[in-house]
Amino acid sequence: MVNSPDSPTAVGIHRTPMPGPAEPVSWAPSRPQRVAVIGASFAGLFAAAAVAAAGREVILVERDVLKNTPEPRPGVPQGRQPHVVLHRGVLAMQQLLPGVAEELLAAGAQRLDTGHLPWLSPYGWMPASDASYHVYSLSRPLMELLVRRRVLSLPGVTLRQGVRVEGLSRSGNDWEVHLVNAGRIRADAVIDASGRSSRLPHWLAGLGYPGPPTALIEARLGYASRRFRNNGGVSLRTGVVMLATPELPRGALALPIEDGRWMVLENGYGDQRPGRDVASFERFLATLPDPALSRLVAALEPDGDVAVHRQTGNQRRRYGRRGAWPRGLLVVGDSLCAFNPIYGQGITVAACQAEVLQKAVNHLSNARSTRRWQRRITALTDFPWAVSTSEDLRYPSANGRQDLVQRLMSRWTDRMSRLAVGDDQACLQAFADTYHLMGSPSRLFAPRVAASVLRSMVGTLPKPAPRPAVLDGLAQDNVTT
């Protein structure tokens, strides 16, 4: 069968190349400028907010049936794990959805000052006395529900839920999004926010476009989480973080969330991944280098079963980097770049990408400009990708090893960590800026940081900070409950 360039074709039905990428195509003026967003998790919701702010009509397409209550759902397997929004992400969310941070707090989110958060590094406890950037801690289902309600209240945003996308095609100047047993959606542009399991590489191949260069860095990290309730027996409000290291590839964290609950997460690499049952959960905590989390859990009341998650590899698809690229197609979120979630970067990066989308949606009239904006979106993943993969490659369980540049960088940041535990303010601030994506990687080599590192190489390292006094109360909390 021969298809004309104007006939609707879909991947898996017919295989018809799209028009050449250099061909300028204007937005259709005869009807509203419509954008289809595939996926209604955070990346899709932020994208919809950005497109709506640019005055476009948005159709969100989601395969799950979304409830109006904060419950985990099949399409978000990590929904039972702790989630935070880094400070840069909070700023981006506020820009996209003004007032959303206040709504999160009103619903019970905990606003945590990371400068006061007890944080056990490989070289000792970080100082926990100086104010720093804030993060918001709450359950993933509640945060997603609140953001979704805000986005769906925006003019021009509609949701098609409980439907699965099976392919993309072009019909004249339009995109067509083909749904399984649910017809099709015609749009001027498409944004893929469908996550790690995105089928876009297959759909592009069916339309005659090359697949993206793809990288996968996997350190075999596993999570086990459990929710607890604080019935007044725990006075701690800050949370606790204990980092895993290549020498001791086990770590854990505990964070307060809404409704007087806590989320406790264990993480281990390779054969140190935590188990799935309660007894294994408790034994794992007992192997950590400090008893704080064991004491905390002993003073809390269990409020659910152990939930395990092991889809934690770093996966990056470099869309738009080479070859032709179709007009009006952009990729965001985990569809583009998925990070090891232990570093807490995913929601923040998706929100920052949406800030760029708000500008990009006005400049997708041809393939060249679309590809340029896709590259700008991709560039936002460069630094968090470097952080996540470089750290993961330090572990023996990883599927690769650090290169020379990464090894030198690790030696530099290890020295900074030794200084930071001794309350070196330059190193502490540089770590805070880069961790929260509030500054460029150059902050790690700022003059004050470099001076501290170089002095330490010819002098002595400062004495590590004492164990945070706020943890001393955990033993008493345990006795009194």
N, C-alpha and C positions, 0 to 999 in steps of 0.2 A: 504494500500500500504506500502511496506517495502522499505526504502531507504538505499542504501549502504553508508558507510562513505564518499565515494568519489563523490556521486551524488550531483549536485547543488540543494540546498533547500533554501527557503526564508521564513521569518516570514510571516504568513498569508497564505502561500501556503502549506508548510509541516512543521512539528515540529521535528527536528532532533538535538539531543545534539551534541555539539562540542567535539572534542577529549579532553581527560583529561588534566587538566592544567599543570601537571608535565611532560607531554610529550614534549621533546625538538624538536623544528622544526626549521630548518635553512632557511635562505632566499633562494629563488629559484635562482640558478645561471644562468639559461638559458636565462634570459631576464632582462631588466632594473628593478631595485628595485623601485616599484611604490607605492605611498601613496595616498589614497583618503582622501580628507578633505571635510567634509560635512558642508557647510555654508561659505559664503564669506563676512561676516561682519568682524569687526576688529579681533576677536579671530581667525577666519579662515584664514584671510590674514596674520596675524603674524605667525600662524602655518605654512602656506605655505612657507613663507620666511625662516623660520628656517629649514624646511625639505629640501628646495632647497639648502640652504647653506651647508647642510650635504651631498650634491651630489645625492639626490634622485629625481626621477621624481614625480611630484605632479599634481593631477587632483583635481581642486576645483569644487564642485558641489553646485549650488545656485538655489533656487526655484524662486527668482525674476529675471525678465529681467532687466539687469543693463544698464542704460544709460551712455553716455559719457559726461554728464553734471551734475552739483551738484544739484540734486533734491531729495527730500524725496521719500522713496519707501515703499511699503506695509509691507515688512518684517522687517522694523525698525520703529515701532510705536513711538519711542522716538526721531525720527530724527528731529523734529521741536523744540526740547528743547536745551538749552545751553549745550555745552560740553567743557571740558578742559582736558588736559593731565597733570597729576601731574609730578613733576620733575623726580621721579624715572622712570616713564613711558617714558619721553623724552629720558632719557639715554638708556633705553631698545630698543626703536624704532631706535635710532641712531646706536646701535650695530647690530640690525637686518637689517636695511636699511640705510647704511651710507649716510649722506647728506640729509636725509628726512626732518630734522628740518629746514634746509635752504630753502628747497622747499616749506614748509608750509609758512614760512615767506615771500618768494617771491610771493606767491599766495594771501597774504593779512592777514595771521594769525597775531594776536596781541600777542606779548611777554610781559607778565605782571609780574612784580616783586611783589610777594605776600606780601613782607614786606612793600610795599607802598599802598597796597590795603585797602581802608576803610572797616573795618570789625566790625560790631556791635554785640558784644557777650551779653549774659544775664546780664553781670555786667558792661557794658559800652563799649566804643569804644576801640579797640586794638590800641596800638601805630602804627603809619603809617609813621615812619621816617627812619627805618633801613632796609637796603637791606636784602633780603632773597632769597628763591628759586623762580625760574621762572616757570610759566605755559604758555601754548599756548592756546589761545582762538580763535576759528573759528567755523563756522557752521559744524554740523555733516556731511551733505552730501558732502561738499567740502573736508573735511579731509579724509573721506572714499574714495572719488574719487582719490585723490592724492596718498594715500597709495596703492589703488588697481592698479593704473597705474604702480607704482614702482614694485609691486609684480609680475604682469603679464609680466613685461619686463625681469624677471629673467629666466635664462636658465632652461628648463625642466618643467616650470609651464604652465598649460593650464586650461581653464575655461569652464565648462559645465553649462550654465545658462538657466533659464526658465524651469528647470526640478525639480521634487520633488522626494525625496527618500521615498520608501515604505517599505524597509526592508533590512536586512543583512543576509548573509548566508556564509557558508564555502564550498569550492570545493577543495578537497585535501588540499594543504598547503596554498591556497589562500583565501582571502576574496572576496565576491561578493556583490556589492552595487546595489540593485535593484531599478530602476527608474520607475516612473509611465509613461507607454506608451512610454518609451525611452530606453528600453533594460537594460543592466547592465554594471557595471564597475568592472573589476577584478583588485585587488591590493594586495600587500604583507601586507599592514597595513592600518588601518582606524583611522582617527581622527575625533571625533564628536565635531563640533563647531557650532551646529545648534541653540543654544540659549535656552532661558527659556522654550520654547515649545518642546524641544527635545523629540523624541519618543524612545530614546535609552532604557529606562527601559522596554518598551514593547518589543522591539526587543530582548533584552537579555533574557527576560522571555521566548520568543518563541524559543530561542536556548538552553534553559535548565539551564540558569544561574540565581542566585538569584538577586532580585531587590536591589538597594542600599538603605541604611538608608537615609531618607530624612527629612529635617527640614524646616519649613516655619515660619518665624517671620514677621508678617504683622502689620504695624502701621496705615494703611489706610491713607497714604500720597497721596495727589493729587497735580498735577502741572497745571498751566495755563501759557502759554508763548505767547509772541507777539514780532515780529520783528519790529524795527524802523530804520529810516534813519536819520543820523545827517547831516543836510545841513549847517553846520558851526555854528550853534547856541549853541553848547555845547563844552566847552573847556576841560572838564574832560576826561582823558585818562585811568584811572586806573580801572574803574568799582567800584561797591559798593556791599557789602554783608551784609544782616541783617538776623541773625539766628532766627529760631523759637525756642520756649522753651515749656516745658510742661505747664507752667503757661500761656503763650501767644503762642498758637500753630499755629502761622502764621509768615511766613518769606518771603523774596524775595531777588533777586539779579539781577544785571544788568552788562553785560559784553560787551565790544566792540568786534566786529568781523570784517570780511573782508568787503571791499568796503564801508567803512564809515558807517556801520550799527551797531546797538546794538541789543542784545537779552535781554529781560527782562522776568524774571521768577518769578511767585508767587508760594508759596508752603504752604499748610495747612493740618492739620491732623484732621481726623474724620469729624465732622460736620463743621469744619473750612476750608474745602477744597474750593479752589476758583471756581467761576462759569465759564461758557463758553462764555459769551457775553462781549462786550466792556465795557458796563456800570458797570458790575460786576468787571471787571478787574480794572477799575479806582477806584471804591469804595474800593476794597481790599487794594490798595496801600495807600489810605487815612487812613486806620486803623492801619498802622505800627507805631512804636514808634518814628520814625524820618521822617521828610518830604522830605528827600533827593531824594528818588526814585520818589515820586509824582512830584517833581520839575523837575527831569531829564526827565521823560516821557512827561511833559508839554512842554519841549523845543525841543522834537524830533518829527519827522513826522512819523505817522504809515506807515508800509510797509508790511501789511499782516493782516490776521485775528488772533483771539485768538485760540491757539491750546492747547488741554487738554490731559493730560496723567495720568493714574492712576494705571498702572501696576508696582508697586514700592516695592512689598514685597521682603524680603530677602529669597532666596530659595537655599538650599544646598543639594547636593546629594553626599554621601561619597562613591564614586566608589572605588573598590579595598580594602575596609576596612575589609571585611569579605567574606568568601566563595571563590569559584573558580573564576578565572578571565582569560579571553581568551588572547592568545598570539596576539600581534600586534594590540591591540585596546586601544586608549587613548582618554581622554575626557578633554576639556579645555573650558574656557570662561564661559558664562552664562549657558551652558549645565551642567557644573559642579557646579558652585556657582554664583548666581546672587545677587548683592547687591542692597540695596536702592540707587538709582542713585544720591540722594542729596549729597552724600559724595564724588562723583567723582572718585571712585576707579576702576570701571570696565575696562576701556581701559588700565590703567596702569597694573592691575593684569594680563590681557590677554597678554600684551607684555612681562611681566616677566615670565609667563608660557612658552611662545615661546622660551625664552632663555634656559630654561630647556629642551624643546623639541629638540633643536638643538643637545644636547648631547644624549638624550634618544633614538633618532631614530637609533642610532648605536648599541643599546643594547636591541632589541626586539625579540631576537631569540627564546625565550621560554616564557611560561606563568609566571614563577616566576619573571624574570627580568622585564617583562611588568608591572606586578602588583607593583613591587618596584618603578618603575619610575612614575606610576600613583599616588602612595602615595606621592612622592616628589612634583608632580604638585599640588596635593590637599593641601599639607602643605602650599603652598604659599597663600592659602585663609584663613588660620587660624587667623592671626592678623586682616586683614580688616574685616572679618566676625565678630570677637569679637567687633570691634569698632562699626560697623554698627548696629548689633543686640542689643548691650548693650544700645546704644543711643535710638534706637527705642522703646525699652521696658520701657523707662521712661515715655512714653506718655500714657495717659488714654485710647486712642483709640487702643492700641496694643492688640494683641491676647495672651498676657502673661505678666508676671512681672519679673523684675530683681531678680536674686538669691542673696544670701548674698555677694558673691564675687563681683558681678557686682555693688551692692549698695555701697560697700566699695570703689570700684574703682571709682565710680561716685563722691563720696564725696572727694576723693583725687584730681581728675581732676577738680572738681568745685573749690576747694581751689587754685589749680594752675591757673585757669582762673581768679580768683580775683587778684592774684598776677600779672598775665600777663597784665591785663589792666592797672596796675600800673607800667608797663615797667620793670618787673623783667626779666632780660635777660636769666637766666637759664630756666625759665618756657617757655618763648617765643621760645627759641631754641628747647627745648624738644617737644613742640607742633608742630613746623615746621618740625622737623625730622620725627616724627611719622605720621603726616598728609600726608606728601609727600612720605611715605613709604621708607624713606632714613635711617631709623634706627629701631632697634628692640624695642619692648614695654618696655624693661628695661630702655630706655632713660627717661621714665617718673619717674623713681626712682633713677636717677643718683645722686651722692652725693650732687652736688650743688642744684639740685631741692629739694631733701629731706631736706637739710638745710634751704632753703627758706620756705618750707611748715611748718616745725616744728617751726621755729622762728615766723611765722605769727600766730601760735596757742597760743603763750604766749605773743605776742606783738600786734601791730596794723597793719592793712592792708595799703598798700600804696594808695595814692590818685589816682583815675583813670585818665588816659590820657585824654586830652581835645578832643573835637570833631575835626576830621581832618580838617585842614584849607582848604584843596582842595575842600571840600563840600560847603564852603561858597560862592563859585562862582556860584553855581547852581541857586540861587535865582536871581542873576544878569543876568545869561544866559537866564532865563525864561522871565525876563523883556524886554530884548533886542531882542527877537525873535518875 
